[in-house]
Amino acid sequence: MQQKKLNVMEEKNTRKTVIHEELNEKQQEIYDEWLSHIKSIYGEYGLFTWKITPNGIGNGIVVYSHLTKTELDLTDTDSW
C-alpha cells in the first residue's frame, strides 16, 4: 500500500516562531517623543499594534495607537 505524501501546508510545524525587532537610536527617539505626546494629551498610553513588514533589504515598521487611532511609521530606509 502506497502512503500519501503530505502537502507542505499539511506538515506539522515543530519549530517556535520568534519575532524580534530592535529600534535603532533614531527610531527610538521618534517613538519616545510620540509616546510622550500621547501621554500628555490622553493621560495614558493605551494599546498599540506593531506591524513589521520584511521586504528583503530591511523591515518596514509601523505602530498603530488604538487610543488615538493614528499610526507612526518608524521605517528607516537610510539604515538599509
C-alpha positions in Angstrom: 0.0 0.0 0.0 1.4 3.4 -1.0 1.4 6.2 1.6 0.1 9.6 0.6 2.8 12.3 0.7 1.9 15.3 2.9 1.4 18.7 1.3 3.8 21.3 2.8 0.7 23.0 4.3 -0.3 19.7 6.0 3.1 19.2 7.6 3.2 19.8 11.4 5.4 22.8 12.3 7.6 21.8 15.2 9.6 25.0 15.5 8.7 28.0 17.5 8.2 31.3 15.8 10.3 34.1 17.2 9.7 37.8 16.3 12.5 40.2 17.3 12.9 43.7 16.2 15.1 46.3 17.8 14.7 50.0 17.1 17.8 52.0 16.2 18.5 55.2 18.1 16.8 57.4 15.6 13.6 55.3 15.6 13.6 55.0 19.4 13.9 58.8 19.8 10.9 59.4 17.4 8.9 56.7 19.2 9.6 58.1 22.6 8.5 61.6 21.5 5.3 60.2 20.0 4.6 58.3 23.2 5.2 61.4 25.3 2.7 63.4 23.3 0.0 60.7 23.6 0.5 60.5 27.4 0.4 64.3 27.8 -2.8 64.6 25.7 -4.7 61.5 26.8 -3.2 60.8 30.2 -2.3 57.3 29.3 -0.6 55.3 26.5 -3.3 52.9 25.5 -2.8 49.8 23.3 -0.5 49.5 20.3 -0.3 47.2 17.4 3.1 46.7 15.8 3.3 45.8 12.1 6.7 44.5 10.9 6.9 44.1 7.1 10.1 42.4 5.8 10.9 43.4 2.2 14.2 41.7 1.5 16.5 44.6 2.3 15.1 45.8 5.6 11.9 45.9 7.6 9.1 48.3 7.4 7.9 49.2 11.0 4.6 50.9 11.7 3.0 51.3 15.1 -0.8 51.9 15.4 -2.2 53.6 18.5 -5.7 52.3 19.3 -6.3 55.1 21.7 -5.5 57.9 19.2 -6.4 56.0 16.0 -3.2 57.1 14.5 -0.1 55.3 13.3 3.6 56.1 13.3 5.8 54.9 10.5 9.2 54.1 12.0 10.7 52.6 8.8 14.2 53.9 8.4 15.2 53.4 4.8 18.5 55.2 5.5 19.7 52.2 7.6 19.1 49.8 4.7 
